[in-house]
Amino acid sequence: MSMVTLPGLKELIESISRDRNLPRLAVQSAIREALLKGYERYRRAQNLERKQFDEDYFDNFEVELDIDGEGFRVLSTKTIVEEVSNSDHQISLDEVQQVAPEAQLGDSVVLDVTPDQGEFGRMAAMQTKQVLAQKLRDQQRQMVQEEFQDLEGTVLQARVLRFERQSVILAVSSGFGQPEVEAELPKREQLPNDNYRANATFKVYLKKVSQGQQRGPQLLVSRADAGLVVYLFANEVPEIEDEVVRIVAVAREANPPSRYVGPRTKIAVDTLERDVDPVGACIGARGSRIQVVVNELRGEKIDVIRWSPDPATYIANALSPARVDEVRLMDPETRQTHVLVAEDQLSLAIGKEGQNVRLAARLTGWKIDIKDKAKYDHAGEDAKFAAARAKYQLELEEDELEEDEIELEELEDEDDNLEELEDDSLDTIDED
């Protein structure tokens, strides 16, 4: 069998495997695919008869690597026929029976169609090089996807490599002994207090593992996601890891809309154990546990509050550190509430540029209006909400009535169509 020599093939495979952290078999597969594309390019260039090569024309061809001999062969699987119409896919029975008398029509044979060393020209070699580079990138992307797919939603240790536009490119690893891969930390996922200098290390939340063939890192990581806060508390508070204390909800504003307001998080915790204080467990003795989390998040403010099944209590807790005098659940259906506080607590309850009440609303799922208790008109506000509820109920009933009328019209149309069909059937019977 003939062979096109590739000097240094064995060393090339070892080098690519080592530099790109790919298994040798994956590198060999990529080389075979690249050489087959190069052979296709060679055949198209040598196509003096101007044959039409369809996309799947070369599906019956394959490349066999001879690593020890440092070369490759091109093999073609052909079907045995009586009369040949396509020499690339078929071979005559007479020709095969000269070497294999037992051959029959319809059988397949594998033949060596390797071109001469000199014929496999420069253009084919260039095509092979380009395809090989692409196939190796595809292999790497596939490996990264398989390696990190199950780690979505977890926290990884990351190291700053470089900066691209407003994104930070980090090096992350899936586990001990595994090679590092690149991850992107976009501007919107960064913390304003972080210092992303070269080789600085951070904990990052793996937000998404991208698929497809787009350029750049496949891993999208975040320092601003609420999942990072959950992980840090779970890692620092044994009661959370042991499921004695549970995190019910988290509201985080890592990148506030104004630069005059710092990052802040509210986290609601609960426990089924009577003797356990969930808030105290998260804060720790003299604030030791929460301080570790705050340090990792570069000084971000964190409010740990007690969750309650009673919405009024939960809302009052969520507005911490403000003191709440009364929580009025004005409309449970639309989840609107009025919170009454003393005048000296108004600014604290609302927070700088509304941050405190905004986070409390996101944490509880209620629309919260902060009101001055001294100026609050109980009867007037009750009347407003009663009128609004009555109007809403009336609109709801009108919508239901319209839907009923539409359904009635549709039923009447169906009855008319049915009567027409019955009349047509009777006319047909009379004619018969």
N, C-alpha and C positions, 0 to 999 in steps of 0.2 A: 504494500500500500504506500502511496506517495504521501508526503508530508511537507507543509510549509514550516520552516524552522523559525523559532522565536527565541533567540539567544537570551539567556538570563530570565526565562519564564518562571523558574522555581523561586529565584530571589525576588522577582517582581511580586509574586503572590505573597510571599512572606513579608515583604516591605509594606504592601498595601494593607495587609491584615493587621500589622503592628501599628502603622500610622493612623489608620481609621478605626481601630478597635472593632474590626469585623472578623467573623470566623473565616477560615481558609475556604471552606465550601461555598460560602456566600461570595467570596472574591472570585473563585473559579466559575461560579454560575454567571456572574457579571461579565467576566472575560469571554465566556462562551457566547453569551447573547450579543456582545459587542462585535465579536469576530463574525458571527452570522450576519449582522447588519452590514459589516464590511464586505462580506461575500456578496450580499445582495447588491450593494453599490457597484462592485466589480462586474457582476452579471449584467446589470442595467447599462453600464458603460460599454460592455462588449456586445450589446444587443444589436448585431448587424441586421438581423431579420425583422427588427422592429416589432417584436412580440409585445402583446399587452400583458403586463405583469399586474395582476390584481393584488389587493392588499394581503390576501392569504395565499398568494402563489407559492411562497417559499415555506409554507407550514410543514411540508414533508422533508425539509432539510434540517440537519443538525450539525453541530460542531463537536468533535471529540478532541479533548486536550490530552496530549502526551507530555506529562510534566517531567518525567525522567528524561525523555528524548528532547525536551524543550521545543515543542512544536504543536501543530494542530492539523486535523484532517476534517474535510467536509464530507458528510455522508448524506445520501438521499435514499428515502424509502420509495420504491417504485412497485406498481401493480403489474402483474403478468397478464398480457392481453394477446389476442390473435394478431391484431394489426395496430401498430403504434400511431397515435395521433398527436401525442405530446411526449417528447423524449425525456422531459424533466420529471414526469410523473408516471410514465409507463415504460415497459420493456417487453419485447416480443417473446412468446413462448419458445420459439426455435432457438433464440439466442441463449436463453437460460438453460434449456435442456442440453446444450452442448457441454455444460459443466455440472448440471444437476438434472439427470434424466427423470427423476421422480417429480419434478416441478409440474404444477397444474395451473390452468387458467384461474385467475382470481387470487392466487397467492401473492404475497409481498416479499420483496427481496431488498436488502440494503446494499447500496453500491457506493464505492469511493469516487467522489467527483471533485477531489481536491485540485485546485488550479496549480499551475507551475509557480515556483517561487517568484520568478520575475514577472509573471502576469498579474499577480496580486499587487497592483500598483500603488502609487503614492496616494491617490484620491481615496482608494479603499482603506489604506492604512490611516488616513486622517479621519475618515468616517468612523473607523473602529475606535480611535482615540477619543473622539467626541462622545460616542455612545457609551464607552466604558466609564467616562467621567460621570455621565448622567446616571448610569445604572448603579454606580457606587454610591452616588448621592441618594438614590431611591432606596438602596439597601440600608443605608444609615438611617434614613427617615423611618423606614419600617421597623427597624430595631428600636429606635427611640420611642416610637408609638407603642410597641408591645411592652417595652420596659416600664413606661410611665403611665400607661392607660389606667391601671388599677390604683395609681397614687393620686389621681385627681381628687381634690378636696382635702389633701393632707399638707403638712408643713415640711419644707426641706431647708437644709442649710445651703446658703448661696454665697458666692464670692464674686466681687465686681471685676469684670474683665475690661470693658471699654464702653464708650458712649456712641450711640448712633442717633443723630437728630436729638429728639427729646427723650429717647428711650435709653435705659441702662441695660447692657448685655451682661448677664451673670452666668457663672458656671455652677451647675448643680449636679448632684449625684443621687441615684436612686437607692444606694445602700453601700455597705462596706465592701471595698474591693472593686466596685464598679467604676468604670471610667466616667469622667465628668462630661456633661453635654451643655450646650448653650440654652439659655432661657431669656425671654424678653420681659423687662419690667417697664411698661409704658408710663408716660407722664401721669396719667390719671390714676395709676395704681401706686404711685410713690407717696411717701410721707414728706411733708414740708420740712420737718426737723431732721430728716436723715442726711448724712454726709456721705454721698456715694463716691468716695475716692477709690482709686485703684487698689485692688486686693482687700478692701474692707469686706467683712463678713456680716451677713444678715440672715434672719429667718424669714422665709417667704412662703406664701400660701399658693399652692399649685392650682390655678384657676381653670386652666383648659389645656388639653393636649390636642393640637391641631392636626387635621388629616389633609390629604391632598399633596400637591407638588409645589406649593408656593415657596419662594425663597425665604431665607432667614430662619430664626429659631422656631421650633415647633411648640415649645412650651411657653405658655403665658402665665406669669406669676404676679402676685400682688402683695403689697405691704399694707394696702388700705382695706382689704376685705375683712368683714366681721369674723370670718372663719379663723383668721389668725389670732384674734382675741380669744375665741373659744379654745383654740389649741393651747395657747399660753396659760390660760387658767387651768385647763385640764392637766397640763404638765406640771403645774406648780401646786395644785390643791389635791392632795390624795383623796379627799372625800368625793371629789368629782369623778376621779378615775375609778373609785370603788362604788360609784353610783349611789352614794349616800346623799350627796347634793347633786341636783341637776340644774343645768342652764336652760331656762325656759325660753328666753328671748334676748336678742342683742340688737341694739340700734347704734350705728356708728357713723360719725361724720369725720372721716379722716382728712378730707380736703374741703373745708368750709367754703361757702361762696364768697366770703370776704377774708382778706388777708389780715384783718384786725381781730379775727376770731380764731382761736387755736383748735386743734383736733380734740374730739371728745367722744366718749363711748358710754352708753348706759347698758348695763347687763342685769337681767332679772334672774334670780336664783330661788330655788325652793327645795324642801326636803320633806320626807314622810316620817322622819325620826323626830320625836318630841324633844329629845335632849340635845339636838344639834341646832346650832345657830348657823344657817347657810351663809348669811352675810359675813359674820365673824370668821367663818372658815375660809372664805375667799380673801378677806383682808389680812388675816394672820395676826400673830402677836406683834403689837406695835406697828402694824402695817407692813410686816416683812414680806408677805406673799404678794400682795398687790404691788409693792414697790418693784419687785423683779419684773412684773409685767409692764409697769410704767417705764422702767429703764429700757426694756427691749423696744418699746414703742416711742422712745426718745422724748419722754416727758408728757405724753398724751394724758389728758384728764379722764379718769374712769370713775363712774358712779355705779356701785353695786347696790341693788335694791331688792327688797323681798317681794317675790311674786305673791299674788293673792287671787283666789277664785272670785272674790267680790270685786267687780269693776271699780267701784268708788275707792276702795282701799288701795287697789293696784295703781290707779291713776294718781292718788295722793302720794304714794311711795315713789312713783316714777318722776314726780316733780322735785324730788330731793335735789339740793339741800334746802329748798324753800319750805316754809311751814304752811300747810293748807288748812283752812278753817272748815270748808264744806265743799263737797263734790256733788253737784246736781246732775243726774243723768237725764237730760232733757228729752232725748229721743233715742231709745235703745235700738230702734230699727235702723236708723241712719247713723247711729253711734256718735251722737253729738252730746257734749257735756259742758257745763259751766263750772269752773273752779273758782271758788271765792277765797280770797286771801286778804290779809291786812295791807294797808297802803305801803308800809315799809317792806313788805315782801313781794310787791308787784314786780320790781325789776329783777329780783332774784328768781322768781318763778318763770318769768319770760326768758331771762337769760340774755347774754350779749347778742344783739341782733337776732333775738328770737331763738337762739340755739337750744336752750334748755327745754322750752315747750315743744319745739319741733322734734327733738329726740324722744321726748316723753310720748308724743302722739304716735310716732313710728313704733315705739316699743309696745304700747298698749293697743294700738289699732283704733283709737278713738280720736275724734276731732275735738281738741281742747281749746276752749276760750277762757282766758284768765280775766277775772273781774275783781274790781275793788269792792270788798264786802260792804263798806260803809255807804257806797253809792248804788248798791244793787237793788233793783226793783223786783222783788219776788213775784208779785201779782202781775205786773206788766210783762215780764219775761214768760211767765206761764201762759198768759193770754196769747202772746205772739206765737209760741210753739203750738198751742192748742189750735189756733187759726191755721197755721202752716200744716199741721197734721190733718185737719179737716179738709183743706184744699187738696193735699196729696191723696187722701182717701177718695175724694170725689173724682179726681183725675184717674185714679186706679179703676174705680167702678165704671167710668165712661169708657176707658180702654177695653175693659172686659165686655161691656155691652156691645161695643163695635165689633169685637172679635166674635161674639155670639151671633150678631147679625150677618157677618161675612160667612160664618159656618152654615147658617140657615139658608142663605142665598145659594151656597154651593150644593147643599142637600136638595133644594128645589130644582136646581139645574140638572142634578143627577136624576131626579124623578122624571123631569120632562124628557130627558134623553132615553130613559127606560121606557116611557110610554110610547115614544116614537119608534123604538125598536120593536115593541110588542105589536104596534099597528102595522109595521112593515112585515112582520112575521105572519100576521093574520091575513094580510093582502096576498102574500105568497101562497098561503094554504088555500084561499079562495080561488086563486088562479089555477092551482093544481086540481 
